[in-house]
Amino acid sequence: MLKSPRFDELVAKFSSLPGIGRKTAQRLAWHLLSIPKEKALELSTAIQNAVQSYTTCSTCCMLTEVNPCTLCTSPERDDSQLCVVESHSDVFTLESMNEYRGRYYVLGHLLSPLDGYGPDALGIPGLLKRIEELQPEELILALKPSAEGEATIHYLTELLQDHELNITRLSVGLPFGGDLEYSGTLTLANAFKRRFPA
């Protein structure tokens, strides 16, 4: 096998991405090195442009090109509902359902002490500020059905029990341990419609 520190570095960078194992990373690296240099550099430029133009919304913690994001500034969104999700991709998944018109808050992580994510990693001050600003009637905990998701739901429910909020969560139908972004639109829409008290 051909040994090259630069090739190995490229493979390591690709395999550090979620869902990409070493074999896929090697295939991507070989493909990238075998296409015309201009095409590879176009990819590099696109990555650079995206990374430099995106920031985190100071209101909801969503990735955005404008701050605050369009989901926070849109007058067509419903302030009476605030949906709490783990990641940016969860917002895109929920938006693809075309069912939910409320506001969002992105935690960034779920409680996972083994991975080093305690309550401080959840952006709780930002969530509390968002609740204070919006005064929503319903707080929807749209977190994946996993041990970490359940722990986070329990933590948030306990933390917010003194607030006058109807705290709900997605219904069953989502596989335990599954990510929202991998759920079918119909499955997710049904789980969203049939949410129940947390």
C-alpha positions as CSV (number, residue, x, y, z in Angstrom):
1,M,0.0,0.0,0.0
2,L,1.2,3.5,-0.9
3,K,2.2,5.4,2.3
4,S,1.8,9.1,2.3
5,P,1.5,11.4,5.3
6,R,-0.8,13.8,3.3
7,F,-3.0,11.1,2.1
8,D,-3.3,9.7,5.7
9,E,-4.1,13.2,6.9
10,L,-6.9,13.6,4.3
11,V,-8.3,10.2,5.3
12,A,-8.1,11.1,9.0
13,K,-10.0,14.4,8.3
14,F,-12.7,12.7,6.3
15,S,-13.1,9.9,8.9
16,S,-13.5,12.5,11.7
17,L,-16.9,13.4,10.1
18,P,-20.0,11.8,11.4
19,G,-21.1,8.7,9.5
20,I,-17.9,8.3,7.6
21,G,-15.7,5.3,8.5
22,R,-12.1,4.7,7.4
23,K,-13.0,2.8,4.2
24,T,-15.4,5.5,3.0
25,A,-12.8,8.2,4.0
26,Q,-10.2,6.3,1.9
27,R,-12.6,6.2,-1.1
28,L,-13.3,9.9,-0.8
29,A,-9.6,10.7,-0.5
30,W,-8.7,8.6,-3.6
31,H,-11.6,10.2,-5.5
32,L,-10.6,13.7,-4.6
33,L,-7.0,13.1,-5.6
34,S,-8.0,11.5,-8.9
35,I,-10.3,14.2,-10.2
36,P,-9.0,17.3,-12.0
37,K,-7.2,19.7,-9.5
38,E,-9.7,22.5,-10.4
39,K,-12.6,20.4,-9.3
40,A,-10.9,19.4,-6.0
41,L,-10.0,23.1,-5.4
42,E,-13.7,24.1,-6.1
43,L,-14.7,21.7,-3.3
44,S,-12.1,23.3,-1.0
45,T,-13.3,26.8,-1.9
46,A,-17.0,25.8,-1.3
47,I,-16.0,24.4,2.2
48,Q,-14.0,27.5,3.0
49,N,-16.9,29.9,1.9
50,A,-19.5,28.0,3.9
51,V,-17.4,27.8,7.0
52,Q,-16.6,31.5,6.8
53,S,-20.1,32.7,6.1
54,Y,-22.0,30.7,8.7
55,T,-22.3,31.7,12.3
56,T,-24.5,30.7,15.3
57,C,-27.7,32.6,15.8
58,S,-27.4,34.6,19.1
59,T,-31.1,33.9,19.7
60,C,-31.7,30.2,19.0
61,C,-28.2,28.8,18.4
62,M,-29.1,27.6,14.9
63,L,-26.4,27.8,12.2
64,T,-27.1,30.8,10.0
65,E,-25.7,33.2,7.5
66,V,-27.5,36.2,9.2
67,N,-27.7,36.9,12.9
68,P,-30.4,36.6,14.2
69,C,-31.6,33.8,11.8
70,T,-34.6,34.0,9.6
71,L,-36.5,31.5,11.8
72,C,-36.1,34.0,14.7
73,T,-37.0,37.1,12.8
74,S,-39.9,35.8,10.7
75,P,-43.2,37.4,11.8
76,E,-45.0,34.3,10.4
77,R,-43.6,32.0,13.1
78,D,-45.8,31.2,16.1
79,D,-44.3,32.5,19.4
80,S,-46.6,30.3,21.5
81,Q,-44.6,27.2,20.7
82,L,-40.9,26.7,21.3
83,C,-39.3,23.5,20.1
84,V,-36.1,22.3,21.7
85,V,-33.8,20.1,19.6
86,E,-30.3,18.7,19.9
87,S,-28.7,19.8,16.6
88,H,-29.0,22.1,13.6
89,S,-29.9,19.1,11.4
90,D,-32.9,18.4,13.6
91,V,-34.3,21.9,12.7
92,F,-33.9,21.1,9.0
93,T,-35.6,17.7,9.5
94,L,-38.5,19.3,11.4
95,E,-38.9,22.1,8.8
96,S,-39.0,19.5,6.0
97,M,-42.3,18.2,7.5
98,N,-44.0,21.5,6.8
99,E,-46.1,20.9,10.0
100,Y,-44.5,23.1,12.6
101,R,-44.6,26.9,12.5
102,G,-43.2,27.8,16.0
103,R,-39.8,28.8,17.2
104,Y,-36.7,26.7,17.9
105,Y,-33.8,26.4,20.3
106,V,-30.8,24.3,19.6
107,L,-29.1,22.7,22.6
108,G,-26.0,21.5,20.7
109,H,-25.7,18.4,22.8
110,L,-27.6,16.0,25.0
111,L,-26.7,15.1,28.5
112,S,-23.9,12.5,28.2
113,P,-21.5,12.4,31.1
114,L,-19.4,9.7,29.6
115,D,-18.8,11.9,26.6
116,G,-18.1,14.9,28.8
117,Y,-21.5,16.7,28.2
118,G,-23.1,17.8,31.5
119,P,-25.7,20.4,32.1
120,D,-23.3,23.2,31.3
121,A,-22.9,21.9,27.7
122,L,-26.6,22.4,27.0
123,G,-26.8,26.2,26.7
124,I,-29.4,26.4,29.5
125,P,-29.0,30.2,30.1
126,G,-29.8,30.8,26.4
127,L,-32.9,28.5,26.6
128,L,-34.1,30.3,29.8
129,K,-33.6,33.7,28.0
130,R,-35.5,32.4,25.0
131,I,-38.4,31.2,27.2
132,E,-38.5,34.6,29.0
133,E,-38.6,36.5,25.8
134,L,-41.2,34.4,24.0
135,Q,-43.3,33.4,26.9
136,P,-44.5,30.3,25.0
137,E,-47.5,28.3,26.0
138,E,-45.9,25.0,24.9
139,L,-42.3,23.8,25.1
140,I,-41.8,20.8,22.8
141,L,-38.8,18.6,23.6
142,A,-38.1,17.1,20.2
143,L,-35.1,15.0,21.3
144,K,-34.1,11.6,20.1
145,P,-35.3,8.6,21.9
146,S,-32.1,7.4,23.5
147,A,-30.7,7.2,27.0
148,E,-29.1,10.6,26.5
149,G,-32.3,12.1,25.1
150,E,-34.4,10.7,28.0
151,A,-31.9,12.1,30.6
152,T,-32.0,15.5,28.9
153,I,-35.8,15.5,28.8
154,H,-35.9,14.5,32.5
155,Y,-33.4,17.2,33.4
156,L,-35.2,20.0,31.4
157,T,-38.6,19.0,32.8
158,E,-37.3,19.2,36.4
159,L,-35.4,22.5,35.7
160,L,-38.5,24.1,34.1
161,Q,-41.2,22.7,36.4
162,D,-41.8,26.1,38.1
163,H,-42.4,27.9,34.7
164,E,-45.9,28.1,33.5
165,L,-45.3,25.9,30.5
166,N,-47.0,23.0,28.9
167,I,-43.9,20.8,28.4
168,T,-44.5,18.0,25.8
169,R,-42.3,15.5,24.0
170,L,-42.6,13.5,20.8
171,S,-44.7,10.3,20.9
172,V,-43.5,6.8,20.3
173,G,-42.9,5.7,16.8
174,L,-39.3,6.8,16.6
175,P,-36.9,4.0,17.1
176,F,-35.0,4.1,20.4
177,G,-31.5,5.3,19.8
178,G,-32.4,6.7,16.4
179,D,-31.6,10.3,15.2
180,L,-34.4,12.6,14.1
181,E,-32.7,13.3,10.9
182,Y,-32.8,9.6,9.8
183,S,-36.6,9.3,10.6
184,G,-39.0,9.2,7.7
185,T,-41.0,12.4,7.3
186,L,-44.3,10.7,7.9
187,T,-43.0,8.9,11.0
188,L,-41.6,12.2,12.4
189,A,-44.8,14.1,11.5
190,N,-46.9,11.5,13.4
191,A,-44.6,11.6,16.4
192,F,-44.8,15.4,16.4
193,K,-48.6,15.5,16.1
194,R,-49.1,12.9,18.9
195,R,-46.7,14.5,21.4
196,F,-47.6,14.1,25.0
197,P,-46.7,15.7,28.4
198,A,-43.0,15.2,29.4
